């Protein structure tokens, strides 16, 4: 009996030590670590005149060929990131923004025809609650500003809270601003990429570079499937945000249900999410 009591006692102590730090606190500590780099010096030996002449001719050829490859790469990169010549003749090249998805039609964010359901500037505000457990939960507020057919500004605020009997109450806020380009603009599907900055609050208080990818498929009125990925670089660590959402559209409103996965440094958070949005 005494042996059993001692085992239970040590088990409780182990549990307390294991959970006393908390997931948010651990993530903050990892984000605050600075990566140590060392510089090495390399010696450069002098070459003979003959070798230098040969090297100059080689450099001339490499510059010419390299220049051609750079131009080819730039042309290809532009086609992949912005628009290829083959797409310019398609209606999607000049698609118009709709006031909101399924506005009197079966189209999503874009329409090939200008009509009373299209607009030059739209705004969507959404708010989602996220839940991992009774001790870890949060809120996700998002603002999307679409304009000039292809451009978009996304402002995002993610707030996490953690409260457990074995963990001191803690919170972490992540503010993200993305300038986005809507690369694919069809009536049923749109996809975009973006670049921007993020600020990690809490005990981190650091800015980081961020990029993101997103897409939404309007497969059957009034539903759509939406997916977003965002990565932020802070010190030598990353913050990854991914969500898969099912949206139900009704007039200018949408009701949201889905899954959101976060990985802050090495600490994962798997959450269910639900919320509400409005477009105007």
Secondary structure, DSSP 8 states (H G I E B T S, - for coil): -HHHHHHHHHHHHHHHHHHSS-HHHHHHHHHH----------------HHHHHHHHHHHHHHHHHHHHHHHHHHHHHHHHHT--GGGTTSGGGG-EEESSTTSSSS--SEESS-STTEESEEEEEEEEEEESSSSEEEEEEEEEEEETTTEEEEEEEEEEEEEETTEEEEEEEEEEEEEEEEEEE-SSEEEEEEEEEEEETTTT-EEEEEEEEEEEEEEETTEEEEEEEEEEEETTEEEEEEEEEEEEEETTEEEEEEEEEEEETTEEEEEEEEEEEEE-
